[in-house]
Structure formats: structure tokens, C-alpha cells
Amino acid sequence: MYDLIILGTGPAGLSAAVYAARYKMNFLVIGAISGGTITQAHQVENYPGIEGVTGIELGKRMEDHAKKLGSEIVADSIKKIEKKEGHFILHGSKEYEAKRILLAMGADRTKLNIKGEDEFLGKGVSYCATCDGPFFKDKTVCVVGGGNAAVTSALYMAELCKKVYLIYRGEELKAEPAWVEKLKAQKNIESVYSANITEIQGENRVEKVVLDTGRIIGLDGVFIEIGSTPNKALIADLNLHTDNRGYVTVDSELKTGSKGIWAAGDITQNGFKLRQVITAAAEGAIAIYSIYLDTKKQN
Ligand SMILES: Cc1cc2nc3c(=O)[nH]c(=O)nc-3n(C[C@H](O)[C@H](O)[C@H](O)COP(=O)(O)OP(=O)(O)OC[C@H]3O[C@@H](n4cnc5c(N)ncnc54)[C@H](O)[C@@H]3O)c2cc1C
């Protein structure tokens, strides 16, 4: 029985592990993807003190740091969280028990929910430019979205591809102005605003997209970067308060309001939410301080 299980090995979970290790807590970290979502980032340029690093490298450094301080990290995928009297059982490839849990599971990629999206997944449709980009060398692709993830993905794909379309439903990109400036300077990126893809078409692979403006664009790949939705299935049985999109509501200590459960990182609602490495890491640290004080009261 651990005092705490941290569920998630992204920036929130690994930052929490660093703090928990230094508070000498009795804890375990469980995560399916080491480093978390940031490993999908081609380049991270906004984490203070680390001027430019690939997402994979940043995730690895965080994991190495947590391990070096003595964190026990298990690679496993949790299918169910059971709340018992005074403790929790997490069901993965085996069962893990703890008195408290910190939910740091991030969020899953949002789908467009259009015709062709599921059919061509892995045959031209992708949710990760960094992972799948190299398969599209010298081809034409589009990136869908208008935030940082979409713009940085478009810039990355522009290094590899003949031509990149950035298709965004709004009139003005939401990404950081520094990224937008780079995007505008890139000759082989064409931005298409106020447009939605209604269908992805092809024979065996993606060949074209149909826009609601009537335009049809011939291309080889569609990269969907329109944000994320939290992992609702896993937390459904815990009866936590969430916002209308399913993000877990937390207070300033990252407490969920349900005894023994804290949440940190992209999974939380938390006011004016900036879903980034730095905010996820900060929430992981704050949650651990709150949990540490709780262990002092109740162990
Ligand atoms: C393409 C892209 C580029 C980005 N670029 C930047 C950037 O440049 N700068 C920046 O600051 N942010 C960037 N972000 C955002 C950043 O990646 C996230 O804000 C950050 O990773 C959130 O951290 P987290 O720990 O809350 O969640 P995540 O990083 O999503 O980690 C969640 C963890 O939970 C685990 N998990 C989930 N469900 C389960 C389960 N059932 N069982 C076991 N483990 C589970 C996952 O495997 C993972 O380890 C980018 C995101 C994307 C997609």
C-alpha cells in the first residue's frame, strides 16, 4: 500500500515525482507513455532555462531527473480506478493500491469527427506531426488547427514537405505571435482561414480534402491538431466534479473535492487554463505539497 500513486508520466506526473521524492514520500508513479504528450513536440522553445530541445529529449530529462531522486516508475496502462474505504485500487496489468491518488493523465487528442477521418487513420490521417511527419517527405499535407500545436506542426512539416496547407476555422490564429511570425515567413505554407474540412477522400490512402467553402485540396496527408479532451472513461466511476468538457475541477491546492484525490496538469480545468509543460509541471509540484501536508495529518 503506497501513501500515493501518481498516475501519469508527463510533465505534471514527473514534476510531482521530483517533489514527492524530495519530500521522501512513499509513492509510485504509473504511466503509459514516458514523458507524456510533450514527446510529440518537434521542438520546445518556451521552457525557461532550456532554450531549445526536442519534446522527446525534454520528456526523457524529466524522467531521468525523477528516477535519479529515487522515484519508482512503472510503465503500465490503467484500465480502471476503484475507490474503496480509505484507499484506491488501480487496475492495470496488475493491481496497485494507494491511500491517495494524483491524477496526471493529461488529455487525448480531439477528433474532427468527419467522414474519412477514421477510415484513413494511419493511411494519411495523423494526430502527431513529430511522430508521422518523416513519412511525408516531399509530399503535400495539411495541418488542421490554429493554436501552438497546429502552427508548430505546420512549421515542422514545411521543413519536410513540398507544400503545407494550414487550415483553420477561425479568422486569426491563436498561436503565440512568435510562432505566427515564423509561419508567415515560410514560403511553402499556405494558410486557409475560415474553413472546415467536411470530408477526407481517397482510394486506399488520403488523396484530397473537401472544405465547407467548396474548395477541394489534393494532398497526401492530414495532420489534426485541434486540441484535446480529458480521459473521461477512467475517471467516470470516481464521481469527480468536472467542467462541461470533462476537465477535472480542482481548488488552489489541486484537490478535486473527493477525499484522497488530487489532479494536476492538462487534465484539470483550473480557471484561465494554459495547457503547457510549465503549467503542468507547476501543478504537479503544488499538488505534492498539498498531499505531503495531508500525509503528515493522516498517516
Ligand atoms: C504537438 C504538441 C506540441 C506541443 N508543444 C508544446 C511546447 O512547445 N511547449 C509546451 O509547454 N507545451 C507544448 N505542448 C503541450 C504539452 O505537451 C502539454 O501541456 C503537457 O504535456 C501536459 O502535461 P501533463 O503531464 O498534464 O499531460 P501529458 O503530457 O499528456 O501526460 C499524461 C500522462 O498520463 C499517461 N496516461 C494517460 N492515461 C493513462 C492510463 N490510463 N494509464 C496509464 N497512464 C496514462 C500518459 O501515458 C502520459 O504519460 C504540446 C503539445 C502537443 C500535442
The ligand as a Gaussian input file, in Angstrom:
#p B3LYP/6-31G(d) Opt

LIG

0 1
 C        2.262000      18.580000     -30.839000
 C        2.352000      19.250000     -29.488000
 C        3.296000      20.224000     -29.260000
 C        3.392000      20.838000     -28.009000
 N        4.360000      21.775000     -27.815000
 C        4.494000      22.354000     -26.602000
 C        5.531000      23.310000     -26.358000
 O        6.325000      23.648000     -27.241000
 N        5.623000      23.841000     -25.111000
 C        4.777000      23.500000     -24.086000
 O        4.956000      23.999000     -22.980000
 N        3.781000      22.608000     -24.286000
 C        3.610000      22.035000     -25.508000
 N        2.605000      21.121000     -25.726000
 C        1.664000      20.868000     -24.618000
 C        2.244000      19.887000     -23.589000
 O        2.670000      18.704000     -24.245000
 C        1.217000      19.534000     -22.529000
 O        0.640000      20.706000     -21.992000
 C        1.852000      18.740000     -21.392000
 O        2.466000      17.565000     -21.892000
 C        0.807000      18.351000     -20.343000
 O        1.419000      17.562000     -19.368000
 P        0.573000      16.533000     -18.475000
 O        1.582000      15.862000     -17.627000
 O       -0.561000      17.217000     -17.849000
 O       -0.067000      15.507000     -19.513000
 P        0.598000      14.570000     -20.596000
 O        1.905000      15.104000     -21.029000
 O       -0.451000      14.355000     -21.619000
 O        0.892000      13.229000     -19.821000
 C       -0.140000      12.348000     -19.477000
 C        0.475000      11.059000     -18.995000
 O       -0.556000      10.218000     -18.483000
 C       -0.395000       8.915000     -19.019000
 N       -1.706000       8.253000     -19.028000
 C       -2.893000       8.697000     -19.520000
 N       -3.848000       7.791000     -19.325000
 C       -3.251000       6.745000     -18.709000
 C       -3.708000       5.481000     -18.242000
 N       -4.987000       5.119000     -18.381000
 N       -2.818000       4.644000     -17.652000
 C       -1.514000       5.000000     -17.505000
 N       -1.022000       6.186000     -17.924000
 C       -1.885000       7.035000     -18.505000
 C        0.202000       9.144000     -20.390000
 O        0.811000       7.974000     -20.873000
 C        1.200000      10.252000     -20.067000
 O        2.357000       9.710000     -19.520000
 C        2.488000      20.484000     -26.971000
 C        1.524000      19.517000     -27.191000
 C        1.450000      18.894000     -28.449000
 C        0.404000      17.843000     -28.678000

